[in-house]
Amino acid sequence: MNVLKWQWERQQAEKERLGDLWVDHGLVSARDGFKLQSGRPGSG
């Protein structure tokens, strides 16, 4: 959850920076090299 919260905060900053150019779909996507750790739920 911390990754999603951190990414949401980054997206909010980007949203402010872009102003009217930002297209909000109400989604938060974890990106920028975040990987699931082995042995954790959802890690395959």
mmCIF file as Biopython writes it, N, C-alpha, C and O atoms, coordinates in Angstrom:
data_model
#
loop_
_atom_site.group_PDB
_atom_site.id
_atom_site.type_symbol
_atom_site.label_atom_id
_atom_site.label_alt_id
_atom_site.label_comp_id
_atom_site.label_asym_id
_atom_site.label_entity_id
_atom_site.label_seq_id
_atom_site.pdbx_PDB_ins_code
_atom_site.Cartn_x
_atom_site.Cartn_y
_atom_site.Cartn_z
_atom_site.occupancy
_atom_site.B_iso_or_equiv
_atom_site.auth_seq_id
_atom_site.auth_asym_id
_atom_site.pdbx_PDB_model_num
ATOM 1   N N  . MET A ? 1  ? 0.814  -1.198  0.000   1.0 0.0 1  A 1 
ATOM 2   C CA . MET A ? 1  ? 0.000  0.000   0.000   1.0 0.0 1  A 1 
ATOM 3   C C  . MET A ? 1  ? 0.860  1.266   0.000   1.0 0.0 1  A 1 
ATOM 4   O O  . MET A ? 1  ? 0.477  2.277   -0.588  1.0 0.0 1  A 1 
ATOM 5   N N  . ASN A ? 2  ? 2.009  1.212   0.651   1.0 0.0 2  A 1 
ATOM 6   C CA . ASN A ? 2  ? 2.855  2.399   0.691   1.0 0.0 2  A 1 
ATOM 7   C C  . ASN A ? 2  ? 3.296  2.825   -0.697  1.0 0.0 2  A 1 
ATOM 8   O O  . ASN A ? 2  ? 3.420  4.018   -0.974  1.0 0.0 2  A 1 
ATOM 9   N N  . VAL A ? 3  ? 3.535  1.850   -1.577  1.0 0.0 3  A 1 
ATOM 10  C CA . VAL A ? 3  ? 3.948  2.175   -2.939  1.0 0.0 3  A 1 
ATOM 11  C C  . VAL A ? 3  ? 2.831  2.932   -3.648  1.0 0.0 3  A 1 
ATOM 12  O O  . VAL A ? 3  ? 3.095  3.915   -4.342  1.0 0.0 3  A 1 
ATOM 13  N N  . LEU A ? 4  ? 1.596  2.490   -3.484  1.0 0.0 4  A 1 
ATOM 14  C CA . LEU A ? 4  ? 0.476  3.169   -4.137  1.0 0.0 4  A 1 
ATOM 15  C C  . LEU A ? 4  ? 0.264  4.570   -3.570  1.0 0.0 4  A 1 
ATOM 16  O O  . LEU A ? 4  ? -0.025 5.507   -4.315  1.0 0.0 4  A 1 
ATOM 17  N N  . LYS A ? 5  ? 0.406  4.714   -2.256  1.0 0.0 5  A 1 
ATOM 18  C CA . LYS A ? 5  ? 0.259  6.039   -1.646  1.0 0.0 5  A 1 
ATOM 19  C C  . LYS A ? 5  ? 1.338  6.985   -2.162  1.0 0.0 5  A 1 
ATOM 20  O O  . LYS A ? 5  ? 1.054  8.133   -2.504  1.0 0.0 5  A 1 
ATOM 21  N N  . TRP A ? 6  ? 2.578  6.498   -2.216  1.0 0.0 6  A 1 
ATOM 22  C CA . TRP A ? 6  ? 3.691  7.316   -2.697  1.0 0.0 6  A 1 
ATOM 23  C C  . TRP A ? 6  ? 3.465  7.695   -4.152  1.0 0.0 6  A 1 
ATOM 24  O O  . TRP A ? 6  ? 3.687  8.843   -4.539  1.0 0.0 6  A 1 
ATOM 25  N N  . GLN A ? 7  ? 3.024  6.732   -4.964  1.0 0.0 7  A 1 
ATOM 26  C CA . GLN A ? 7  ? 2.788  7.010   -6.376  1.0 0.0 7  A 1 
ATOM 27  C C  . GLN A ? 7  ? 1.625  7.977   -6.549  1.0 0.0 7  A 1 
ATOM 28  O O  . GLN A ? 7  ? 1.677  8.842   -7.423  1.0 0.0 7  A 1 
ATOM 29  N N  . TRP A ? 8  ? 0.572  7.853   -5.734  1.0 0.0 8  A 1 
ATOM 30  C CA . TRP A ? 8  ? -0.559 8.785   -5.795  1.0 0.0 8  A 1 
ATOM 31  C C  . TRP A ? 8  ? -0.067 10.211  -5.521  1.0 0.0 8  A 1 
ATOM 32  O O  . TRP A ? 8  ? -0.475 11.151  -6.202  1.0 0.0 8  A 1 
ATOM 33  N N  . GLU A ? 9  ? 0.800  10.367  -4.533  1.0 0.0 9  A 1 
ATOM 34  C CA . GLU A ? 9  ? 1.342  11.691  -4.208  1.0 0.0 9  A 1 
ATOM 35  C C  . GLU A ? 9  ? 2.151  12.241  -5.386  1.0 0.0 9  A 1 
ATOM 36  O O  . GLU A ? 9  ? 2.061  13.428  -5.701  1.0 0.0 9  A 1 
ATOM 37  N N  . ARG A ? 10 ? 2.940  11.381  -6.036  1.0 0.0 10 A 1 
ATOM 38  C CA . ARG A ? 10 ? 3.702  11.810  -7.217  1.0 0.0 10 A 1 
ATOM 39  C C  . ARG A ? 10 ? 2.758  12.226  -8.349  1.0 0.0 10 A 1 
ATOM 40  O O  . ARG A ? 10 ? 2.999  13.223  -9.030  1.0 0.0 10 A 1 
ATOM 41  N N  . GLN A ? 11 ? 1.688  11.459  -8.544  1.0 0.0 11 A 1 
ATOM 42  C CA . GLN A ? 11 ? 0.715  11.791  -9.581  1.0 0.0 11 A 1 
ATOM 43  C C  . GLN A ? 11 ? 0.019  13.111  -9.284  1.0 0.0 11 A 1 
ATOM 44  O O  . GLN A ? 11 ? -0.285 13.866  -10.207 1.0 0.0 11 A 1 
ATOM 45  N N  . GLN A ? 12 ? -0.238 13.401  -8.023  1.0 0.0 12 A 1 
ATOM 46  C CA . GLN A ? 12 ? -0.861 14.672  -7.673  1.0 0.0 12 A 1 
ATOM 47  C C  . GLN A ? 12 ? 0.053  15.838  -8.026  1.0 0.0 12 A 1 
ATOM 48  O O  . GLN A ? 12 ? -0.407 16.868  -8.518  1.0 0.0 12 A 1 
ATOM 49  N N  . ALA A ? 13 ? 1.343  15.673  -7.772  1.0 0.0 13 A 1 
ATOM 50  C CA . ALA A ? 13 ? 2.311  16.717  -8.127  1.0 0.0 13 A 1 
ATOM 51  C C  . ALA A ? 13 ? 2.354  16.907  -9.641  1.0 0.0 13 A 1 
ATOM 52  O O  . ALA A ? 13 ? 2.403  18.037  -10.128 1.0 0.0 13 A 1 
ATOM 53  N N  . GLU A ? 14 ? 2.335  15.795  -10.385 1.0 0.0 14 A 1 
ATOM 54  C CA . GLU A ? 14 ? 2.338  15.873  -11.847 1.0 0.0 14 A 1 
ATOM 55  C C  . GLU A ? 14 ? 1.050  16.525  -12.359 1.0 0.0 14 A 1 
ATOM 56  O O  . GLU A ? 14 ? 1.075  17.305  -13.312 1.0 0.0 14 A 1 
ATOM 57  N N  . LYS A ? 15 ? -0.060 16.201  -11.721 1.0 0.0 15 A 1 
ATOM 58  C CA . LYS A ? 15 ? -1.358 16.794  -12.080 1.0 0.0 15 A 1 
ATOM 59  C C  . LYS A ? 15 ? -1.313 18.313  -11.922 1.0 0.0 15 A 1 
ATOM 60  O O  . LYS A ? 15 ? -1.790 19.049  -12.786 1.0 0.0 15 A 1 
ATOM 61  N N  . GLU A ? 16 ? -0.740 18.775  -10.817 1.0 0.0 16 A 1 
ATOM 62  C CA . GLU A ? 16 ? -0.604 20.226  -10.593 1.0 0.0 16 A 1 
ATOM 63  C C  . GLU A ? 16 ? 0.296  20.856  -11.644 1.0 0.0 16 A 1 
ATOM 64  O O  . GLU A ? 16 ? 0.011  21.942  -12.147 1.0 0.0 16 A 1 
ATOM 65  N N  . ARG A ? 17 ? 1.378  20.170  -11.970 1.0 0.0 17 A 1 
ATOM 66  C CA . ARG A ? 17 ? 2.336  20.695  -12.934 1.0 0.0 17 A 1 
ATOM 67  C C  . ARG A ? 17 ? 1.703  20.827  -14.320 1.0 0.0 17 A 1 
ATOM 68  O O  . ARG A ? 17 ? 1.928  21.818  -15.015 1.0 0.0 17 A 1 
ATOM 69  N N  . LEU A ? 18 ? 0.923  19.844  -14.714 1.0 0.0 18 A 1 
ATOM 70  C CA . LEU A ? 18 ? 0.333  19.851  -16.054 1.0 0.0 18 A 1 
ATOM 71  C C  . LEU A ? 18 ? -0.944 20.671  -16.166 1.0 0.0 18 A 1 
ATOM 72  O O  . LEU A ? 18 ? -1.324 21.077  -17.264 1.0 0.0 18 A 1 
ATOM 73  N N  . GLY A ? 19 ? -1.603 20.918  -15.055 1.0 0.0 19 A 1 
ATOM 74  C CA . GLY A ? 19 ? -2.822 21.730  -15.084 1.0 0.0 19 A 1 
ATOM 75  C C  . GLY A ? 19 ? -3.892 21.125  -15.976 1.0 0.0 19 A 1 
ATOM 76  O O  . GLY A ? 19 ? -4.250 19.958  -15.817 1.0 0.0 19 A 1 
ATOM 77  N N  . ASP A ? 20 ? -4.407 21.918  -16.919 1.0 0.0 20 A 1 
ATOM 78  C CA . ASP A ? 20 ? -5.496 21.478  -17.788 1.0 0.0 20 A 1 
ATOM 79  C C  . ASP A ? 20 ? -5.095 20.375  -18.766 1.0 0.0 20 A 1 
ATOM 80  O O  . ASP A ? 20 ? -5.968 19.752  -19.370 1.0 0.0 20 A 1 
ATOM 81  N N  . LEU A ? 21 ? -3.813 20.122  -18.937 1.0 0.0 21 A 1 
ATOM 82  C CA . LEU A ? 21 ? -3.374 19.057  -19.829 1.0 0.0 21 A 1 
ATOM 83  C C  . LEU A ? 21 ? -3.535 17.670  -19.201 1.0 0.0 21 A 1 
ATOM 84  O O  . LEU A ? 21 ? -3.527 16.662  -19.907 1.0 0.0 21 A 1 
ATOM 85  N N  . TRP A ? 22 ? -3.683 17.623  -17.868 1.0 0.0 22 A 1 
ATOM 86  C CA . TRP A ? 22 ? -3.825 16.352  -17.167 1.0 0.0 22 A 1 
ATOM 87  C C  . TRP A ? 22 ? -5.189 15.748  -17.477 1.0 0.0 22 A 1 
ATOM 88  O O  . TRP A ? 22 ? -6.207 16.433  -17.382 1.0 0.0 22 A 1 
ATOM 89  N N  . VAL A ? 23 ? -5.215 14.474  -17.846 1.0 0.0 23 A 1 
ATOM 90  C CA . VAL A ? 23 ? -6.455 13.736  -18.059 1.0 0.0 23 A 1 
ATOM 91  C C  . VAL A ? 23 ? -6.578 12.741  -16.917 1.0 0.0 23 A 1 
ATOM 92  O O  . VAL A ? 23 ? -5.813 11.781  -16.829 1.0 0.0 23 A 1 
ATOM 93  N N  . ASP A ? 24 ? -7.553 12.980  -16.038 1.0 0.0 24 A 1 
ATOM 94  C CA . ASP A ? 24 ? -7.707 12.158  -14.842 1.0 0.0 24 A 1 
ATOM 95  C C  . ASP A ? 24 ? -8.691 11.018  -15.101 1.0 0.0 24 A 1 
ATOM 96  O O  . ASP A ? 24 ? -9.843 11.241  -15.471 1.0 0.0 24 A 1 
ATOM 97  N N  . HIS A ? 25 ? -8.209 9.797   -14.898 1.0 0.0 25 A 1 
ATOM 98  C CA . HIS A ? 25 ? -9.045 8.613   -15.056 1.0 0.0 25 A 1 
ATOM 99  C C  . HIS A ? 25 ? -9.361 7.982   -13.697 1.0 0.0 25 A 1 
ATOM 100 O O  . HIS A ? 25 ? -9.981 6.920   -13.636 1.0 0.0 25 A 1 
ATOM 101 N N  . GLY A ? 26 ? -8.940 8.627   -12.614 1.0 0.0 26 A 1 
ATOM 102 C CA . GLY A ? 26 ? -9.204 8.107   -11.283 1.0 0.0 26 A 1 
ATOM 103 C C  . GLY A ? 26 ? -8.396 6.869   -10.924 1.0 0.0 26 A 1 
ATOM 104 O O  . GLY A ? 26 ? -8.798 6.094   -10.056 1.0 0.0 26 A 1 
ATOM 105 N N  . LEU A ? 27 ? -7.267 6.679   -11.582 1.0 0.0 27 A 1 
ATOM 106 C CA . LEU A ? 27 ? -6.443 5.502   -11.347 1.0 0.0 27 A 1 
ATOM 107 C C  . LEU A ? 27 ? -5.088 5.881   -10.761 1.0 0.0 27 A 1 
ATOM 108 O O  . LEU A ? 27 ? -4.590 6.985   -10.980 1.0 0.0 27 A 1 
ATOM 109 N N  . VAL A ? 28 ? -4.508 4.966   -10.026 1.0 0.0 28 A 1 
ATOM 110 C CA . VAL A ? 28 ? -3.133 5.103   -9.546  1.0 0.0 28 A 1 
ATOM 111 C C  . VAL A ? 28 ? -2.391 3.877   -10.043 1.0 0.0 28 A 1 
ATOM 112 O O  . VAL A ? 28 ? -2.827 2.749   -9.815  1.0 0.0 28 A 1 
ATOM 113 N N  . SER A ? 29 ? -1.286 4.088   -10.713 1.0 0.0 29 A 1 
ATOM 114 C CA . SER A ? 29 ? -0.521 2.948   -11.208 1.0 0.0 29 A 1 
ATOM 115 C C  . SER A ? 29 ? 0.876  2.961   -10.610 1.0 0.0 29 A 1 
ATOM 116 O O  . SER A ? 29 ? 1.588  3.964   -10.667 1.0 0.0 29 A 1 
ATOM 117 N N  . ALA A ? 30 ? 1.249  1.830   -10.039 1.0 0.0 30 A 1 
ATOM 118 C CA . ALA A ? 30 ? 2.607  1.691   -9.517  1.0 0.0 30 A 1 
ATOM 119 C C  . ALA A ? 30 ? 3.526  1.478   -10.701 1.0 0.0 30 A 1 
ATOM 120 O O  . ALA A ? 30 ? 3.278  0.600   -11.528 1.0 0.0 30 A 1 
ATOM 121 N N  . ARG A ? 31 ? 4.583  2.265   -10.795 1.0 0.0 31 A 1 
ATOM 122 C CA . ARG A ? 31 ? 5.496  2.169   -11.926 1.0 0.0 31 A 1 
ATOM 123 C C  . ARG A ? 31 ? 6.876  2.594   -11.480 1.0 0.0 31 A 1 
ATOM 124 O O  . ARG A ? 31 ? 7.155  2.625   -10.282 1.0 0.0 31 A 1 
ATOM 125 N N  . ASP A ? 32 ? 7.732  2.915   -12.403 1.0 0.0 32 A 1 
ATOM 126 C CA . ASP A ? 32 ? 9.075  3.406   -12.106 1.0 0.0 32 A 1 
ATOM 127 C C  . ASP A ? 32 ? 9.947  2.359   -11.425 1.0 0.0 32 A 1 
ATOM 128 O O  . ASP A ? 32 ? 10.701 2.672   -10.504 1.0 0.0 32 A 1 
ATOM 129 N N  . GLY A ? 33 ? 9.838  1.103   -11.888 1.0 0.0 33 A 1 
ATOM 130 C CA . GLY A ? 33 ? 10.746 0.074   -11.403 1.0 0.0 33 A 1 
ATOM 131 C C  . GLY A ? 33 ? 10.310 -0.651  -10.144 1.0 0.0 33 A 1 
ATOM 132 O O  . GLY A ? 33 ? 11.069 -1.469  -9.623  1.0 0.0 33 A 1 
ATOM 133 N N  . PHE A ? 34 ? 9.119  -0.382  -9.638  1.0 0.0 34 A 1 
ATOM 134 C CA . PHE A ? 34 ? 8.663  -1.129  -8.470  1.0 0.0 34 A 1 
ATOM 135 C C  . PHE A ? 34 ? 8.409  -2.560  -8.888  1.0 0.0 34 A 1 
ATOM 136 O O  . PHE A ? 34 ? 7.757  -2.815  -9.901  1.0 0.0 34 A 1 
ATOM 137 N N  . LYS A ? 35 ? 8.927  -3.499  -8.103  1.0 0.0 35 A 1 
ATOM 138 C CA . LYS A ? 35 ? 8.751  -4.909  -8.403  1.0 0.0 35 A 1 
ATOM 139 C C  . LYS A ? 35 ? 8.216  -5.608  -7.160  1.0 0.0 35 A 1 
ATOM 140 O O  . LYS A ? 35 ? 8.543  -5.240  -6.032  1.0 0.0 35 A 1 
ATOM 141 N N  . LEU A ? 36 ? 7.387  -6.623  -7.388  1.0 0.0 36 A 1 
ATOM 142 C CA . LEU A ? 36 ? 6.923  -7.432  -6.274  1.0 0.0 36 A 1 
ATOM 143 C C  . LEU A ? 36 ? 8.096  -8.252  -5.759  1.0 0.0 36 A 1 
ATOM 144 O O  . LEU A ? 36 ? 8.927  -8.724  -6.536  1.0 0.0 36 A 1 
ATOM 145 N N  . GLN A ? 37 ? 8.155  -8.417  -4.455  1.0 0.0 37 A 1 
ATOM 146 C CA . GLN A ? 37 ? 9.248  -9.172  -3.874  1.0 0.0 37 A 1 
ATOM 147 C C  . GLN A ? 37 ? 8.898  -10.657 -3.826  1.0 0.0 37 A 1 
ATOM 148 O O  . GLN A ? 37 ? 7.757  -11.026 -3.549  1.0 0.0 37 A 1 
ATOM 149 N N  . SER A ? 38 ? 9.868  -11.484 -4.091  1.0 0.0 38 A 1 
ATOM 150 C CA . SER A ? 38 ? 9.687  -12.926 -4.067  1.0 0.0 38 A 1 
ATOM 151 C C  . SER A ? 38 ? 9.154  -13.382 -2.723  1.0 0.0 38 A 1 
ATOM 152 O O  . SER A ? 38 ? 9.612  -12.931 -1.673  1.0 0.0 38 A 1 
ATOM 153 N N  . GLY A ? 39 ? 8.175  -14.288 -2.766  1.0 0.0 39 A 1 
ATOM 154 C CA . GLY A ? 39 ? 7.627  -14.822 -1.534  1.0 0.0 39 A 1 
ATOM 155 C C  . GLY A ? 39 ? 6.486  -14.009 -0.959  1.0 0.0 39 A 1 
ATOM 156 O O  . GLY A ? 39 ? 5.928  -14.372 0.076   1.0 0.0 39 A 1 
ATOM 157 N N  . ARG A ? 40 ? 6.129  -12.912 -1.616  1.0 0.0 40 A 1 
ATOM 158 C CA . ARG A ? 40 ? 5.033  -12.075 -1.139  1.0 0.0 40 A 1 
ATOM 159 C C  . ARG A ? 40 ? 3.773  -12.383 -1.946  1.0 0.0 40 A 1 
ATOM 160 O O  . ARG A ? 40 ? 3.875  -12.808 -3.097  1.0 0.0 40 A 1 
ATOM 161 N N  . PRO A ? 41 ? 2.587  -12.178 -1.368  1.0 0.0 41 A 1 
ATOM 162 C CA . PRO A ? 41 ? 1.357  -12.404 -2.123  1.0 0.0 41 A 1 
ATOM 163 C C  . PRO A ? 41 ? 1.369  -11.622 -3.418  1.0 0.0 41 A 1 
ATOM 164 O O  . PRO A ? 41 ? 1.748  -10.452 -3.447  1.0 0.0 41 A 1 
ATOM 165 N N  . GLY A ? 42 ? 0.949  -12.280 -4.496  1.0 0.0 42 A 1 
ATOM 166 C CA . GLY A ? 42 ? 0.898  -11.611 -5.793  1.0 0.0 42 A 1 
ATOM 167 C C  . GLY A ? 42 ? 2.207  -11.650 -6.556  1.0 0.0 42 A 1 
ATOM 168 O O  . GLY A ? 42 ? 2.284  -11.129 -7.669  1.0 0.0 42 A 1 
ATOM 169 N N  . SER A ? 43 ? 3.233  -12.252 -5.988  1.0 0.0 43 A 1 
ATOM 170 C CA . SER A ? 43 ? 4.531  -12.242 -6.661  1.0 0.0 43 A 1 
ATOM 171 C C  . SER A ? 43 ? 4.702  -13.382 -7.652  1.0 0.0 43 A 1 
ATOM 172 O O  . SER A ? 43 ? 5.761  -13.515 -8.266  1.0 0.0 43 A 1 
ATOM 173 N N  . GLY A ? 44 ? 3.673  -14.207 -7.814  1.0 0.0 44 A 1 
ATOM 174 C CA . GLY A ? 44 ? 3.703  -15.248 -8.829  1.0 0.0 44 A 1 
ATOM 175 C C  . GLY A ? 44 ? 4.256  -16.489 -8.314  1.0 0.0 44 A 1 
ATOM 176 O O  . GLY A ? 44 ? 4.352  -17.473 -9.047  1.0 0.0 44 A 1 
#
